[in-house]
Amino acid sequence: MKTMPKIAILGICTILMLLMDLPVLRQLDEAEAIAGVRRRTARRTAVVVGGTAAASASAATAAANQQAAYSQQQAAAAEQQAAAAQAEAEAYKQQAAAAQAAVPPAPAPAAGGTLPIGTVVSALPADCTTTTSGGVEYYSCGGNYYRAAFQGSQLVYVTAQP
C-alpha cells in the first residue's frame, strides 16, 4: 500500500510540472522570478518615465513661450501696419484738401491778346462762337480757340489749336 500512494503522488507532480512549462499557464516570467529584479526594473521605469515627463513638460513650456512671442510679434506688426495705413489716409486727406483749395483758373482775358496753347480758364468771354473741327467742339473768342474740359469736378476751358 505504501507504493501505490507514492506512485500517485509522483504522477501528479509530473503532470503539474509538465503543465507549468506550457506558456499559457506560466504566471511569472523569468525576470520576475529572480529576487529583486522586479523591484530594480520598477525603479528604472519610474526614473525613465519621470525624466520623460519632465522633458516633455519643459518642451511644452518652451513651445508655449515661443507661441506667445510669435503672437506678440504679429500684434506689433499689425499695429505698425495700422499706423502706416492711418498715415497714408491722413496724407490722402491732405492732398484732397489741397486739391479742393486749389485756386480756380483765371477767367479768359477780354478781347485783345492771344493766350498760349494749354492755358486753362474758368469762364469764356462774352462774344464767343462755336466751331466744330474733327468731331470736337471749339469756342472761338477774340483770336483764341478753347475746348471744354473738366478739372476735377469743375468745368474749365483750355486754349487749343483746332
Secondary structure, DSSP 4 states (H G I P E B T S, - for coil): --HHHHHHHHHHHHHHHHHHTSTTT--S-HHHHSTTHHHHHHHHHHHHHHHHHHHHHHHHHHHHHHHHHHHHHHHHHHHHHHHHHHHHHHHHHHHHHHHHTSPPPPPPPPSSPPPPTT-EESS--SS-EEEEETTEEEEEETTEEEEEEEETTEEEEEE---
